[in-house]
Structure formats: structure tokens, C-alpha cells
Amino acid sequence: MYFRPIKTSLSGEVFKNSYAVTLALLFAILFATPLKAQTPVKKTRSENEISGNSTKFEIGLAGGLSLNKFSEGQPQTGQNTGYTGGLSVNYALYKGFSLQLEANYLQQGGQMIRFKDDTRLGLPETFESKNVKNSSYKLNSLEIPLLVNYTFNIKQSWKPTLYAGASYAYAFNVTENYQKTGDLLPGEDIISTVKGSQSAEGLFKSSRYNWIAGANVKLPLTLKFKLLLDFRYLAGITPARENYSYMEKVGFGSDIRTNSFVSKVGVIMSIN
């Protein structure tokens, strides 16, 4: 009977000590668990930041419109519009600089007004020998631009880019839509206008080079995809047509280049 309270007291002490130890372990686990849980979160966040900064490649798909005009080496030239679309690959170099290679389908060209009068050569006056022809030419081309880009890191969602470079263009097809006006019958005041279209590949050089300068901005859509808004100007380096004369007179011709303002919308995908 004497030892029972002592035994009870000892068991109570052991229980109290066990309870205290258990509480201590629980608190330790509770406080330690968030620390362990936070560690991979921070690590993942830093990894994302590192991977975002280490993005080397971007590939893109874009399309849009071109506003074209022949150079004013000859008077009576005007504008027309066309389409463009293609692929791009961008490689990051160093501190905002990158190199970009593209492969595009591009329509360039413009309008020309030509005054024809072969009666000065002794030919009789007919609708074909004397007329005014207003033509709109479209040079359907495969264009390969090589560009050097510089991106301004203003903020994460706003990084405008300026770029410059050059492109090679190969005209695989040239079309002419024309409107021809002249006297229908010689000696009669009857004016006629004829509309039509035809191939005009023989009038233009198949290969030409352009200077390019432009700007774009890439707006984030998801972690990997961005919306591209791109604007550029193409100035002809080499002529698209040589020794052109709007009067078809030998010795009065000059080289004609084609210049274009191009606007495109596209999607860019980052590749880490």
C-alpha cells in the first residue's frame, strides 16, 4: 500500500515528461515543416528566374501587310499594298543584343504610269501604239532577312526592341494589273479604257537586296508564348528594274527600287 502512491507519482512524472517531450517534438515539426516547404519554393522561383534570363532561342510565326512604293527615279510612280508572312529564329547574344534570321513570303512593288507614243517611230496611230497605261506590279518574293536586335529591359512585361539589318529577296513571280487608256479609232474623239492582268516577270530582276530598320514589342501571353507587334521599313539597295523610262524613250531611263513599310502581328515561343 505504501509503494502504490510512489509508483503512481513516478508514472505521473514520466507521463508529464513524455507529454512535454511530445509537445516539444510537435512544435519542432510544425515550425520545421514550413521552413522545409519554403526552401524548394524559393529554389523553384530562383530557378525560374535563372531560366528566364538564360533563354537563348525564340521562334516565331507572324503575318501582316506591306505598303509598297517604287522609288522616284522616274516620275509617275505610286503605291500599292501586299501581304507578308513567315517564320523567325532569334538567338540571344549579350546584354540585350540578339541575332535574328527570318524566312518570309513578301509582296513588294508599286504603281507606274507609262506614256506610250510609237507614232514618233513612224507607226500608224492606233490604240496599241498610243496610250497611257497605269500598272500596279506585285513582286511575289521569298525574302531572307538577317537582323541585329537590341532589347530595352524597361520592365518584365514591356521590352521594346530596335533592330537593323538587310535582306535578300528572290522574285519567283511578278504580276501586273493594268488600266490602259487611248483613242479607240484614229482621227475620232472616242476614248477607250481597257483593264487586264498579266505576268511581268521579264520586266524586273529576279534578285534584289534591301536595307531594313524597325521596331517591335513582345507582350507576354503565357510563360512561354508572347504576342508580337512588329513594324519595319525596307529600302531597296539594288534596283528591281533597270533603265526604266515612263516615256519608253531610250536615254531617259533610270533604275527603279522598291521600298516597303511592313506591319506584322505574330506569336513568339521561348526555348530555354
Phi and psi restraints in degrees (value plus and minus 20) as a CYANA .aco file:
   2 TYR   PHI     -93.4   -53.4
   2 TYR   PSI     -53.8   -13.8
   3 PHE   PHI    -104.2   -64.2
   3 PHE   PSI     -35.7     4.3
   4 ARG   PHI     -82.8   -42.8
   4 ARG   PSI     -66.5   -26.5
   5 PRO   PHI     -83.4   -43.4
   5 PRO   PSI     -54.7   -14.7
   6 ILE   PHI     -84.3   -44.3
   6 ILE   PSI     -62.6   -22.6
   7 LYS   PHI     -83.8   -43.8
   7 LYS   PSI     -61.2   -21.2
   8 THR   PHI     -83.5   -43.5
   8 THR   PSI     -61.2   -21.2
   9 SER   PHI     -84.0   -44.0
   9 SER   PSI     -61.6   -21.6
  10 LEU   PHI     -85.9   -45.9
  10 LEU   PSI     -62.6   -22.6
  11 SER   PHI     -84.7   -44.7
  11 SER   PSI     -55.1   -15.1
  12 GLY   PHI     -85.1   -45.1
  12 GLY   PSI     -60.5   -20.5
  13 GLU   PHI     -84.7   -44.7
  13 GLU   PSI     -63.1   -23.1
  14 VAL   PHI     -82.9   -42.9
  14 VAL   PSI     -61.8   -21.8
  15 PHE   PHI     -81.8   -41.8
  15 PHE   PSI     -64.1   -24.1
  16 LYS   PHI     -82.4   -42.4
  16 LYS   PSI     -63.1   -23.1
  17 ASN   PHI     -85.6   -45.6
  17 ASN   PSI     -61.4   -21.4
  18 SER   PHI     -83.6   -43.6
  18 SER   PSI     -60.9   -20.9
  19 TYR   PHI     -82.9   -42.9
  19 TYR   PSI     -62.7   -22.7
  20 ALA   PHI     -84.4   -44.4
  20 ALA   PSI     -62.2   -22.2
  21 VAL   PHI     -84.4   -44.4
  21 VAL   PSI     -61.6   -21.6
  22 THR   PHI     -81.8   -41.8
  22 THR   PSI     -64.5   -24.5
  23 LEU   PHI     -81.0   -41.0
  23 LEU   PSI     -62.5   -22.5
  24 ALA   PHI     -81.4   -41.4
  24 ALA   PSI     -62.6   -22.6
  25 LEU   PHI     -84.9   -44.9
  25 LEU   PSI     -60.6   -20.6
  26 LEU   PHI     -81.8   -41.8
  26 LEU   PSI     -65.7   -25.7
  27 PHE   PHI     -81.6   -41.6
  27 PHE   PSI     -60.6   -20.6
  28 ALA   PHI     -82.4   -42.4
  28 ALA   PSI     -62.9   -22.9
  29 ILE   PHI     -85.9   -45.9
  29 ILE   PSI     -63.0   -23.0
  30 LEU   PHI     -82.9   -42.9
  30 LEU   PSI     -62.6   -22.6
  31 PHE   PHI     -97.1   -57.1
  31 PHE   PSI     -49.0    -9.0
  32 ALA   PHI     -97.1   -57.1
  32 ALA   PSI     -53.4   -13.4
  33 THR   PHI     -81.3   -41.3
  33 THR   PSI     -65.7   -25.7
  34 PRO   PHI     -81.5   -41.5
  34 PRO   PSI     -56.5   -16.5
  35 LEU   PHI     -83.4   -43.4
  35 LEU   PSI     -62.0   -22.0
  36 LYS   PHI     -88.4   -48.4
  36 LYS   PSI     -56.9   -16.9
  37 ALA   PHI     -89.2   -49.2
  37 ALA   PSI     -51.8   -11.8
  38 GLN   PHI     -95.5   -55.5
  38 GLN   PSI     -49.1    -9.1
  39 THR   PHI     -80.1   -40.1
  39 THR   PSI     -70.8   -30.8
  40 PRO   PHI     -86.5   -46.5
  40 PRO   PSI     -48.0    -8.0
  41 VAL   PHI     -83.4   -43.4
  41 VAL   PSI     -66.9   -26.9
  42 LYS   PHI     -83.6   -43.6
  42 LYS   PSI     -59.5   -19.5
  43 LYS   PHI     -84.5   -44.5
  43 LYS   PSI     -62.9   -22.9
  44 THR   PHI     -84.1   -44.1
  44 THR   PSI     -60.7   -20.7
  45 ARG   PHI     -83.7   -43.7
  45 ARG   PSI     -64.1   -24.1
  46 SER   PHI     -85.9   -45.9
  46 SER   PSI     -56.3   -16.3
  47 GLU   PHI     -84.4   -44.4
  47 GLU   PSI     -59.5   -19.5
  48 ASN   PHI     -83.9   -43.9
  48 ASN   PSI     -61.5   -21.5
  49 GLU   PHI     -83.8   -43.8
  49 GLU   PSI     -62.5   -22.5
  50 ILE   PHI     -84.3   -44.3
  50 ILE   PSI     -64.7   -24.7
  51 SER   PHI     -85.0   -45.0
  51 SER   PSI     -53.3   -13.3
  52 GLY   PHI     -86.2   -46.2
  52 GLY   PSI     -58.5   -18.5
  53 ASN   PHI     -95.8   -55.8
  53 ASN   PSI     -44.1    -4.1
  54 SER   PHI    -115.7   -75.7
  54 SER   PSI      -6.6    33.4
  55 THR   PHI     -83.8   -43.8
  55 THR   PSI      98.4   138.4
  56 LYS   PHI    -121.1   -81.1
  56 LYS   PSI     -56.3   -16.3
  57 PHE   PHI    -137.6   -97.6
  57 PHE   PSI     123.6   163.6
  58 GLU   PHI    -154.3  -114.3
  58 GLU   PSI     116.0   156.0
  59 ILE   PHI    -138.2   -98.2
  59 ILE   PSI     126.8   166.8
  60 GLY   PHI    -162.7  -122.7
  60 GLY   PSI     139.0   179.0
  61 LEU   PHI    -152.5  -112.5
  61 LEU   PSI     105.3   145.3
  62 ALA   PHI    -166.7  -126.7
  62 ALA   PSI     136.4   176.4
  63 GLY   PHI    -173.5  -133.5
  63 GLY   PSI     141.2   181.2
  64 GLY   PHI     159.4   199.4
  64 GLY   PSI    -170.4  -130.4
  65 LEU   PHI    -139.6   -99.6
  65 LEU   PSI     132.4   172.4
  66 SER   PHI    -143.5  -103.5
  66 SER   PSI     114.1   154.1
  67 LEU   PHI    -126.0   -86.0
  67 LEU   PSI      96.0   136.0
  68 ASN   PHI    -135.8   -95.8
  68 ASN   PSI     130.0   170.0
  69 LYS   PHI    -174.4  -134.4
  69 LYS   PSI     116.2   156.2
  70 PHE   PHI     -93.8   -53.8
  70 PHE   PSI     129.8   169.8
  71 SER   PHI     -85.2   -45.2
  71 SER   PSI     138.4   178.4
  72 GLU   PHI    -113.9   -73.9
  72 GLU   PSI      21.0    61.0
  73 GLY   PHI     -85.7   -45.7
  73 GLY   PSI     -47.2    -7.2
  74 GLN   PHI    -145.5  -105.5
  74 GLN   PSI     127.6   167.6
  75 PRO   PHI     -91.0   -51.0
  75 PRO   PSI     156.5   196.5
  76 GLN   PHI      44.5    84.5
  76 GLN   PSI      23.1    63.1
  77 THR   PHI    -135.3   -95.3
  77 THR   PSI     131.5   171.5
  78 GLY   PHI    -165.0  -125.0
  78 GLY   PSI    -186.6  -146.6
  79 GLN   PHI    -127.3   -87.3
  79 GLN   PSI     138.1   178.1
  80 ASN   PHI    -170.0  -130.0
  80 ASN   PSI     154.3   194.3
  81 THR   PHI    -138.7   -98.7
  81 THR   PSI     136.4   176.4
  82 GLY   PHI    -168.3  -128.3
  82 GLY   PSI    -188.7  -148.7
  83 TYR   PHI    -143.5  -103.5
  83 TYR   PSI     138.3   178.3
  84 THR   PHI    -167.1  -127.1
  84 THR   PSI     134.9   174.9
  85 GLY   PHI    -191.3  -151.3
  85 GLY   PSI     127.7   167.7
  86 GLY   PHI     157.4   197.4
  86 GLY   PSI    -190.4  -150.4
  87 LEU   PHI    -135.6   -95.6
  87 LEU   PSI     133.7   173.7
  88 SER   PHI    -159.8  -119.8
  88 SER   PSI     129.8   169.8
  89 VAL   PHI    -150.5  -110.5
  89 VAL   PSI     105.6   145.6
  90 ASN   PHI    -137.6   -97.6
  90 ASN   PSI     112.2   152.2
  91 TYR   PHI    -141.1  -101.1
  91 TYR   PSI     100.8   140.8
  92 ALA   PHI     -91.4   -51.4
  92 ALA   PSI     114.3   154.3
  93 LEU   PHI    -123.8   -83.8
  93 LEU   PSI     -94.6   -54.6
  94 TYR   PHI    -180.6  -140.6
  94 TYR   PSI     105.1   145.1
  95 LYS   PHI      27.6    67.6
  95 LYS   PSI      38.7    78.7
  96 GLY   PHI      72.6   112.6
  96 GLY   PSI     -35.5     4.5
  97 PHE   PHI    -107.3   -67.3
  97 PHE   PSI     123.1   163.1
  98 SER   PHI    -170.0  -130.0
  98 SER   PSI     140.7   180.7
  99 LEU   PHI    -134.4   -94.4
  99 LEU   PSI     113.9   153.9
 100 GLN   PHI    -148.8  -108.8
 100 GLN   PSI     111.9   151.9
 101 LEU   PHI    -139.0   -99.0
 101 LEU   PSI     115.9   155.9
 102 GLU   PHI    -149.8  -109.8
 102 GLU   PSI     138.8   178.8
 103 ALA   PHI    -154.0  -114.0
 103 ALA   PSI      93.4   133.4
 104 ASN   PHI    -146.8  -106.8
 104 ASN   PSI     129.8   169.8
 105 TYR   PHI    -112.6   -72.6
 105 TYR   PSI     107.2   147.2
 106 LEU   PHI    -158.6  -118.6
 106 LEU   PSI     111.7   151.7
 107 GLN   PHI    -120.0   -80.0
 107 GLN   PSI      98.1   138.1
 108 GLN   PHI    -137.4   -97.4
 108 GLN   PSI     159.2   199.2
 109 GLY   PHI     123.4   163.4
 109 GLY   PSI    -159.6  -119.6
 110 GLY   PHI     134.6   174.6
 110 GLY   PSI    -191.2  -151.2
 111 GLN   PHI    -130.4   -90.4
 111 GLN   PSI     128.4   168.4
 112 MET   PHI    -156.9  -116.9
 112 MET   PSI     117.1   157.1
 113 ILE   PHI    -129.7   -89.7
 113 ILE   PSI     104.0   144.0
 114 ARG   PHI    -139.3   -99.3
 114 ARG   PSI     115.2   155.2
 115 PHE   PHI    -126.8   -86.8
 115 PHE   PSI      96.3   136.3
 116 LYS   PHI    -130.7   -90.7
 116 LYS   PSI     110.9   150.9
 117 ASP   PHI    -167.2  -127.2
 117 ASP   PSI      69.1   109.1
 118 ASP   PHI    -105.7   -65.7
 118 ASP   PSI     -18.6    21.4
 119 THR   PHI     -87.7   -47.7
 119 THR   PSI     -42.5    -2.5
 120 ARG   PHI     -88.8   -48.8
 120 ARG   PSI     -36.6     3.4
 121 LEU   PHI    -114.0   -74.0
 121 LEU   PSI     -15.6    24.4
 122 GLY   PHI      74.9   114.9
 122 GLY   PSI     -16.5    23.5
 123 LEU   PHI     -99.8   -59.8
 123 LEU   PSI     129.6   169.6
 124 PRO   PHI     -87.2   -47.2
 124 PRO   PSI     133.1   173.1
 125 GLU   PHI     -97.5   -57.5
 125 GLU   PSI      98.1   138.1
 126 THR   PHI    -157.9  -117.9
 126 THR   PSI     157.1   197.1
 127 PHE   PHI     -83.1   -43.1
 127 PHE   PSI     -55.1   -15.1
 128 GLU   PHI    -100.0   -60.0
 128 GLU   PSI     -48.4    -8.4
 129 SER   PHI    -107.1   -67.1
 129 SER   PSI     -37.4     2.6
 130 LYS   PHI    -164.3  -124.3
 130 LYS   PSI      89.4   129.4
 131 ASN   PHI    -183.2  -143.2
 131 ASN   PSI     151.4   191.4
 132 VAL   PHI    -137.0   -97.0
 132 VAL   PSI     108.4   148.4
 133 LYS   PHI    -141.7  -101.7
 133 LYS   PSI     100.8   140.8
 134 ASN   PHI    -123.9   -83.9
 134 ASN   PSI      93.0   133.0
 135 SER   PHI    -138.1   -98.1
 135 SER   PSI     121.0   161.0
 136 SER   PHI    -134.5   -94.5
 136 SER   PSI      96.2   136.2
 137 TYR   PHI    -123.9   -83.9
 137 TYR   PSI     118.5   158.5
 138 LYS   PHI    -143.5  -103.5
 138 LYS   PSI      99.9   139.9
 139 LEU   PHI    -115.5   -75.5
 139 LEU   PSI      78.7   118.7
 140 ASN   PHI     -97.8   -57.8
 140 ASN   PSI      95.4   135.4
 141 SER   PHI    -152.6  -112.6
 141 SER   PSI     131.6   171.6
 142 LEU   PHI    -115.9   -75.9
 142 LEU   PSI      99.5   139.5
 143 GLU   PHI    -135.2   -95.2
 143 GLU   PSI     114.5   154.5
 144 ILE   PHI    -140.7  -100.7
 144 ILE   PSI      75.4   115.4
 145 PRO   PHI    -107.9   -67.9
 145 PRO   PSI     126.5   166.5
 146 LEU   PHI    -144.6  -104.6
 146 LEU   PSI      99.6   139.6
 147 LEU   PHI    -146.0  -106.0
 147 LEU   PSI     126.9   166.9
 148 VAL   PHI    -127.6   -87.6
 148 VAL   PSI     102.2   142.2
 149 ASN   PHI    -127.1   -87.1
 149 ASN   PSI     128.1   168.1
 150 TYR   PHI    -150.4  -110.4
 150 TYR   PSI     103.7   143.7
 151 THR   PHI    -125.2   -85.2
 151 THR   PSI     109.8   149.8
 152 PHE   PHI    -109.8   -69.8
 152 PHE   PSI      97.6   137.6
 153 ASN   PHI    -106.2   -66.2
 153 ASN   PSI      51.5    91.5
 154 ILE   PHI     -92.5   -52.5
 154 ILE   PSI     -71.3   -31.3
 155 LYS   PHI    -177.7  -137.7
 155 LYS   PSI     151.8   191.8
 156 GLN   PHI     -79.4   -39.4
 156 GLN   PSI     -56.8   -16.8
 157 SER   PHI    -118.8   -78.8
 157 SER   PSI     -15.2    24.8
 158 TRP   PHI    -163.9  -123.9
 158 TRP   PSI      76.7   116.7
 159 LYS   PHI    -150.9  -110.9
 159 LYS   PSI      61.9   101.9
 160 PRO   PHI     -88.7   -48.7
 160 PRO   PSI     132.5   172.5
 161 THR   PHI    -149.7  -109.7
 161 THR   PSI     116.1   156.1
 162 LEU   PHI    -128.5   -88.5
 162 LEU   PSI     126.1   166.1
 163 TYR   PHI    -169.8  -129.8
 163 TYR   PSI     140.7   180.7
 164 ALA   PHI    -170.4  -130.4
 164 ALA   PSI     135.9   175.9
 165 GLY   PHI     151.8   191.8
 165 GLY   PSI    -174.0  -134.0
 166 ALA   PHI    -166.6  -126.6
 166 ALA   PSI     145.5   185.5
 167 SER   PHI    -162.7  -122.7
 167 SER   PSI     132.1   172.1
 168 TYR   PHI    -125.1   -85.1
 168 TYR   PSI     114.1   154.1
 169 ALA   PHI    -146.8  -106.8
 169 ALA   PSI     112.6   152.6
 170 TYR   PHI    -136.0   -96.0
 170 TYR   PSI      96.8   136.8
 171 ALA   PHI    -104.4   -64.4
 171 ALA   PSI      85.9   125.9
 172 PHE   PHI    -110.0   -70.0
 172 PHE   PSI     -29.6    10.4
 173 ASN   PHI    -181.4  -141.4
 173 ASN   PSI     116.3   156.3
 174 VAL   PHI    -147.8  -107.8
 174 VAL   PSI     106.8   146.8
 175 THR   PHI    -136.1   -96.1
 175 THR   PSI     128.7   168.7
 176 GLU   PHI    -146.4  -106.4
 176 GLU   PSI     102.5   142.5
 177 ASN   PHI    -125.9   -85.9
 177 ASN   PSI     102.4   142.4
 178 TYR   PHI    -149.5  -109.5
 178 TYR   PSI     141.7   181.7
 179 GLN   PHI    -155.2  -115.2
 179 GLN   PSI      96.2   136.2
 180 LYS   PHI    -131.7   -91.7
 180 LYS   PSI     110.1   150.1
 181 THR   PHI    -147.0  -107.0
 181 THR   PSI     115.0   155.0
 182 GLY   PHI    -191.3  -151.3
 182 GLY   PSI     159.9   199.9
 183 ASP   PHI     -94.4   -54.4
 183 ASP   PSI     107.0   147.0
 184 LEU   PHI     -89.6   -49.6
 184 LEU   PSI     -61.5   -21.5
 185 LEU   PHI    -146.6  -106.6
 185 LEU   PSI     117.5   157.5
 186 PRO   PHI     -84.4   -44.4
 186 PRO   PSI     116.6   156.6
 187 GLY   PHI      60.0   100.0
 187 GLY   PSI     -24.7    15.3
 188 GLU   PHI    -131.8   -91.8
 188 GLU   PSI     121.0   161.0
 189 ASP   PHI    -107.5   -67.5
 189 ASP   PSI      40.8    80.8
 190 ILE   PHI    -140.7  -100.7
 190 ILE   PSI      88.8   128.8
 191 ILE   PHI    -116.6   -76.6
 191 ILE   PSI     113.8   153.8
 192 SER   PHI    -144.4  -104.4
 192 SER   PSI     128.2   168.2
 193 THR   PHI    -146.2  -106.2
 193 THR   PSI     111.2   151.2
 194 VAL   PHI    -141.2  -101.2
 194 VAL   PSI     115.9   155.9
 195 LYS   PHI    -133.8   -93.8
 195 LYS   PSI     129.2   169.2
 196 GLY   PHI    -193.6  -153.6
 196 GLY   PSI    -199.7  -159.7
 197 SER   PHI    -163.7  -123.7
 197 SER   PSI     132.8   172.8
 198 GLN   PHI    -182.3  -142.3
 198 GLN   PSI     147.7   187.7
 199 SER   PHI     -97.4   -57.4
 199 SER   PSI     123.1   163.1
 200 ALA   PHI    -154.6  -114.6
 200 ALA   PSI      14.2    54.2
 201 GLU   PHI     -84.0   -44.0
 201 GLU   PSI     -53.4   -13.4
 202 GLY   PHI     -90.1   -50.1
 202 GLY   PSI     -34.5     5.5
 203 LEU   PHI    -105.2   -65.2
 203 LEU   PSI     -39.5     0.5
 204 PHE   PHI    -142.7  -102.7
 204 PHE   PSI     133.1   173.1
 205 LYS   PHI     -92.2   -52.2
 205 LYS   PSI     123.2   163.2
 206 SER   PHI     -96.2   -56.2
 206 SER   PSI     -48.5    -8.5
 207 SER   PHI    -136.9   -96.9
 207 SER   PSI     122.3   162.3
 208 ARG   PHI    -176.2  -136.2
 208 ARG   PSI     144.1   184.1
 209 TYR   PHI    -145.1  -105.1
 209 TYR   PSI     128.0   168.0
 210 ASN   PHI    -150.5  -110.5
 210 ASN   PSI     124.5   164.5
 211 TRP   PHI    -101.9   -61.9
 211 TRP   PSI     128.9   168.9
 212 ILE   PHI    -153.4  -113.4
 212 ILE   PSI     114.5   154.5
 213 ALA   PHI    -160.0  -120.0
 213 ALA   PSI     119.1   159.1
 214 GLY   PHI    -189.3  -149.3
 214 GLY   PSI    -193.6  -153.6
 215 ALA   PHI    -169.3  -129.3
 215 ALA   PSI     132.8   172.8
 216 ASN   PHI    -170.1  -130.1
 216 ASN   PSI     149.2   189.2
 217 VAL   PHI    -160.9  -120.9
 217 VAL   PSI     121.8   161.8
 218 LYS   PHI    -136.6   -96.6
 218 LYS   PSI      94.9   134.9
 219 LEU   PHI    -120.3   -80.3
 219 LEU   PSI     109.5   149.5
 220 PRO   PHI     -85.5   -45.5
 220 PRO   PSI     114.5   154.5
 221 LEU   PHI    -126.6   -86.6
 221 LEU   PSI     -71.7   -31.7
 222 THR   PHI    -156.0  -116.0
 222 THR   PSI    -189.4  -149.4
 223 LEU   PHI     -82.6   -42.6
 223 LEU   PSI     -53.3   -13.3
 224 LYS   PHI    -128.9   -88.9
 224 LYS   PSI     -40.1    -0.1
 225 PHE   PHI    -131.9   -91.9
 225 PHE   PSI     123.8   163.8
 226 LYS   PHI    -153.0  -113.0
 226 LYS   PSI     131.2   171.2
 227 LEU   PHI    -110.3   -70.3
 227 LEU   PSI     107.6   147.6
 228 LEU   PHI    -123.4   -83.4
 228 LEU   PSI     109.9   149.9
 229 LEU   PHI    -140.0  -100.0
 229 LEU   PSI      96.9   136.9
 230 ASP   PHI    -149.5  -109.5
 230 ASP   PSI     115.4   155.4
 231 PHE   PHI    -155.8  -115.8
 231 PHE   PSI     111.2   151.2
 232 ARG   PHI    -168.1  -128.1
 232 ARG   PSI     139.2   179.2
 233 TYR   PHI    -141.1  -101.1
 233 TYR   PSI     111.5   151.5
 234 LEU   PHI    -131.8   -91.8
 234 LEU   PSI     105.1   145.1
 235 ALA   PHI    -136.3   -96.3
 235 ALA   PSI     109.2   149.2
 236 GLY   PHI     -86.2   -46.2
 236 GLY   PSI     109.8   149.8
 237 ILE   PHI    -108.8   -68.8
 237 ILE   PSI     -68.3   -28.3
 238 THR   PHI    -126.9   -86.9
 238 THR   PSI     133.8   173.8
 239 PRO   PHI     -90.3   -50.3
 239 PRO   PSI     126.0   166.0
 240 ALA   PHI    -106.1   -66.1
 240 ALA   PSI     -47.1    -7.1
 241 ARG   PHI    -164.1  -124.1
 241 ARG   PSI     113.2   153.2
 242 GLU   PHI    -123.6   -83.6
 242 GLU   PSI     123.8   163.8
 243 ASN   PHI      33.4    73.4
 243 ASN   PSI      25.4    65.4
 244 TYR   PHI    -105.3   -65.3
 244 TYR   PSI     115.5   155.5
 245 SER   PHI    -146.7  -106.7
 245 SER   PSI     106.8   146.8
 246 TYR   PHI     -90.9   -50.9
 246 TYR   PSI     -33.4     6.6
 247 MET   PHI    -122.9   -82.9
 247 MET   PSI     -19.3    20.7
 248 GLU   PHI      33.1    73.1
 248 GLU   PSI      27.5    67.5
 249 LYS   PHI    -135.9   -95.9
 249 LYS   PSI     108.1   148.1
 250 VAL   PHI     -85.7   -45.7
 250 VAL   PSI     114.3   154.3
 251 GLY   PHI      72.1   112.1
 251 GLY   PSI     -26.5    13.5
 252 PHE   PHI    -134.0   -94.0
 252 PHE   PSI      -6.8    33.2
 253 GLY   PHI    -109.6   -69.6
 253 GLY   PSI     144.8   184.8
 254 SER   PHI    -171.2  -131.2
 254 SER   PSI     142.2   182.2
 255 ASP   PHI     -96.1   -56.1
 255 ASP   PSI     119.5   159.5
 256 ILE   PHI    -134.8   -94.8
 256 ILE   PSI     109.7   149.7
 257 ARG   PHI    -130.9   -90.9
 257 ARG   PSI     137.9   177.9
 258 THR   PHI    -132.0   -92.0
 258 THR   PSI     109.9   149.9
 259 ASN   PHI    -137.5   -97.5
 259 ASN   PSI     128.1   168.1
 260 SER   PHI    -163.6  -123.6
 260 SER   PSI     123.4   163.4
 261 PHE   PHI    -127.9   -87.9
 261 PHE   PSI     103.3   143.3
 262 VAL   PHI    -139.3   -99.3
 262 VAL   PSI     111.6   151.6
 263 SER   PHI    -142.1  -102.1
 263 SER   PSI     114.3   154.3
 264 LYS   PHI    -156.1  -116.1
 264 LYS   PSI     131.5   171.5
 265 VAL   PHI    -146.0  -106.0
 265 VAL   PSI     117.1   157.1
 266 GLY   PHI    -177.8  -137.8
 266 GLY   PSI    -192.1  -152.1
 267 VAL   PHI    -146.5  -106.5
 267 VAL   PSI     113.6   153.6
 268 ILE   PHI    -134.6   -94.6
 268 ILE   PSI     116.7   156.7
 269 MET   PHI    -138.4   -98.4
 269 MET   PSI     108.7   148.7
 270 SER   PHI    -105.1   -65.1
 270 SER   PSI     120.1   160.1
 271 ILE   PHI    -144.2  -104.2
 271 ILE   PSI      96.1   136.1
